[in-house]
Amino acid sequence: MKDDLNGNTSSSVFLTGCILLANLDFTGLLDYAIKAFIGGAIWLGYKVTADYIERKRNPRK
């Protein structure tokens, strides 16, 4: 990309970014992020519990 003297390249990039961000559904992204966080926390809880039970069942000798 070659910059013109008028700065057309940076203006085009800025305009393209604004158009792409305007088309995003921020409520949908926030909803997905919350669900992913909760799902990850549940998975982590199961994993920690399973590891604890496994260590308790098979003590090191």
LINPEJO-V770407 format. One record per run of one state. SS is the DSSP state (helix for helix, strand for strand, loop for the rest). FROM is the first residue (numbers start at 1). LEN is the number of residues. If there is no record, write none. Layout:
# LINPEJO-V770407
ss = [SS;SS]
from = [FROM;FROM]
len = [LEN;LEN]
This chain:
# LINPEJO-V770407
ss = [loop;helix;loop;helix;loop]
from = [1;8;23;26;58]
len = [7;15;3;32;4]
